[in-house]
Amino acid sequence: MLLSDLQNKDIVNLADGKRMGTIIDVDIDNTGKINELRIQKRKFIFFAGGVTSIKWSEIDKIGKDVILVNVRS
């Protein structure tokens, strides 16, 4: 799977059922293992969404159209 494939998927948090945003970057260690995904939070009309990180261990499932994560605030 390519990074561009991941960037086209919606990210949904299982904890609250909300869409979180889109992948803008990936943190990879020296061995090639993905540590975390950097997410551009959803933007509202007048508010910038900001950037957050999701650890690879918080990813529950990568499906055809969505990435399901379990992030508790």
C-alpha positions in Angstrom: 0.0 0.0 0.0 1.3 3.5 -0.9 1.1 6.6 1.2 -1.1 8.1 -1.5 -3.6 5.2 -0.9 -3.8 6.1 2.8 -4.2 9.8 2.1 -7.4 9.1 0.2 -9.1 7.4 3.1 -11.4 9.0 5.7 -10.2 8.6 9.3 -12.9 7.7 11.7 -12.5 7.6 15.5 -14.3 4.6 17.0 -14.4 6.3 20.4 -17.0 8.9 19.2 -17.8 8.0 15.6 -16.5 11.3 14.2 -14.3 11.8 11.1 -11.0 13.2 12.3 -9.4 14.6 9.1 -6.9 13.5 6.5 -3.3 12.2 6.5 -0.7 14.8 5.6 2.4 13.0 6.8 3.8 9.8 8.2 6.6 9.3 10.9 8.8 6.4 10.0 11.7 5.0 12.1 15.1 3.8 10.9 13.8 0.3 10.3 11.0 1.5 8.0 8.2 0.9 10.6 5.5 3.5 10.8 5.3 5.1 14.2 2.4 7.5 13.7 0.3 9.3 11.2 0.0 13.1 11.1 -3.5 14.2 10.6 -4.9 17.6 9.4 -7.9 18.0 11.5 -11.2 18.9 9.8 -11.5 22.6 9.1 -14.6 24.6 9.9 -15.6 27.8 8.0 -13.6 30.3 10.2 -11.5 28.0 12.3 -8.2 26.3 11.3 -8.3 22.6 12.2 -4.6 22.1 13.2 -2.5 19.0 13.1 -2.7 16.0 15.4 -0.8 12.6 15.5 -2.2 9.1 15.7 0.1 6.4 16.9 0.2 3.2 14.7 -1.0 1.2 17.7 -4.2 3.3 17.8 -5.2 2.1 14.3 -7.9 -0.6 14.6 -8.5 -1.4 10.9 -7.6 -0.1 7.5 -10.5 -0.7 5.1 -11.1 0.0 1.5 -12.5 3.5 2.1 -11.8 4.3 5.8 -9.2 4.0 8.5 -10.7 3.1 11.9 -8.8 4.4 14.9 -9.4 4.2 18.6 -8.2 7.5 20.1 -9.4 8.5 23.5 -9.0 12.1 24.5 
